Amino acid sequence: MKALAFAGHWPESLPFGEDELSPACIRLKALMLDEIMKRAEAGYATFYCGAARGADLIFGRQVLLVKETSYPDIRLVCVIPHEGQANSWSEKWRERYFTLLEQADDNVLISARYTPDCYHQRNRYMVDHSDVLLAVYNGDGSGGTAYTVKYACHQNKETIVLDPVTLERRVVPPRLQAL
């Protein structure tokens, strides 16, 4: 069974911030839906999501929408870096987070407590258990999304990048390993 992992920015790094009714966010959601639909049609059965504020929660909801309307057998797996991930979030984000975890087919907890590496461990887990990475990534060289894109490339995983600024899709093919 094929799987897709997702990585994406927090609202602070998205051009539309938290305004999910903006044309840019609506277009980004459409790009996510298109990618999820194509992958489900191609036999991808599992979709991994880090369940963070911003693009992750948007992605998770899009997977559930595809599951509800077109591909009831696909699975959403939320990979949680530590139990307190949402402790400091606003009530709105916490509600979305816990709703997503309840609706997901499975939740994987990386660490009971925060550790300096738990977010990177979460991202590596998702990439290591997937065939492809879908990333909402603005090209900034720092942060968790950049780390995950670099890790996926290093692991020879196909990476699809949706740029939240230009709304362009590009594919970073897996690099060839030396024989």
N, C-alpha and C positions, 0 to 999 in steps of 0.2 A: 504494500500500500504506500502510495506516495504522500508526502507531507510538505506543507509550506509553513515557514516561520515568518513572523512579521516584526519589524522594528520601525519606530517612528518617533517624531519629536513631541515634546510637551507643548502645551499651548503657547508658552512664551517664545518658542522658536518657529511658530507657524504664522504666516502673514495675516491670517484672519483671527488669530488669537483664539478666543472662546466663542466667536460668532459663527456658529455652525449653519446659520441661515444665509451667510454671505455667498455670493456666486462662486468664489474660489473654493470654499469648503464643499459646496454642493457638487462642483466639478470633480474635486478630489474624491468624494464619496463615490461618484459614478465611475471613476477610474479604478477604485478599489473593487467595486462590485463587478466590473468587467473582468478584472484579473481573477477574482474568486470564482466567477462563473466559468471562465475558460479553464481554470485549473480543475474545478469539480467535474466539468465535462471530460477532461483528459484523465480522470481517474484519481485525482488527489482526494484523499479521504479525511485527512487531518490537517487542521489549521491551528498553529500555535500563536498565542498572543500573550504579551507580557503584562497586560491589564494596567498599564500606567495611564495617567491623565493625558488627554490630548489624542494623538493619532491612534494609540493602542486601543483605547475604548471605542473610538469611531470604527476602527477595523473590526473589533470583536462584534459590534452591533451589525456590521455589514455581513459578516459570516452568518450570524443568526438569521438575518433577513433571507439570505440565499437558502439556508437550511429550511426555513419556514415556507418558502415559496416554490423552490425548484429542486433541491437536492436534500431530501430529508435524512439521508444516511451519512452526510458529512459530519465531522466532529470538530467542535471548538474546544481546545485545551488551553486554559489559562495557566501560565507559568509565573508564579508569584515569588519575587526575590526574598521576601521575609514577611512574617505575619503582620507587621505594623506598617506595611507599604502605604496605606491610605490614612494613617492616623492624623497627619497634619493637613489633609486636604479639606476643602470646603465641603459643606453638607451636600451640595449638588453633585460634586465629583464622587464623594463617598457613596451616595445613593446609586449612581450609575455603576460604580465599581462593584458593589455588593450584588446588584441586580445581574450584572454580567457573570459574576462568579456563580450565582445560583442557576443561571440559564446555560452555563457551559456544560459540556458533556463530562469534563474532568478538570480538576485543578491539581497542579503540581506545586508543592511548596519546596523551595530551595533551602531555606534556612528559617528556623524558628525565630531567631533574632537577627537584627541588622549586623552585618559584617562589612568591612570595607570593600570586599570583593563580591558580595551577594548579587549585585545587579549584573556584573560581568558574568558570573556563574550562570545566572538566569539566561542571559543572551547566548552564551555558549551552549547551554542545554538545548535551547530552541533550534539553533543552527545545526547542532550535532544530530538532532532527531529529525531533520528535514532534508528535502532534496533541493529546495530553492528558498531564497530569502526575498521577500517583498519589503521594501523600505521606503517610507516617506522621509526623504533625506534632502536637505538643502545644500549639501556639499561642504558644510562647515567641518573642518578636520578634527574637532574635539567633541567630546560628549559620548553618551551611550550609543546613539544611533551610528555615529562614525565608527566607533569601536566594533559594533556588530557587523557593519558593512565590510570593514577590513578583515574581520575574523572569517566571515563567510567566503570572501575572496581567497583568503589564505587556506581555507578548507576545501577549495575547488568547488564551491557551490555556485550555481547560477544565481545571479542577483538582479532583481528588477528594481529600479529606482524610479519613484514618482517624485518629481521635484515639486514641493508645495508652492514655490514662487512662480515658476514658469508653467507648471502643470504638464510638463513633458514627461514621457515615459522613455526610459532607456534601459537596455539590457547590458549587464556586465557579465560576459560569458565566463565560465570557469576556466581558470588558467590550466595549461597543460603541465602535468608533472614530468620531470625529467625521467627518461627511461633508465 
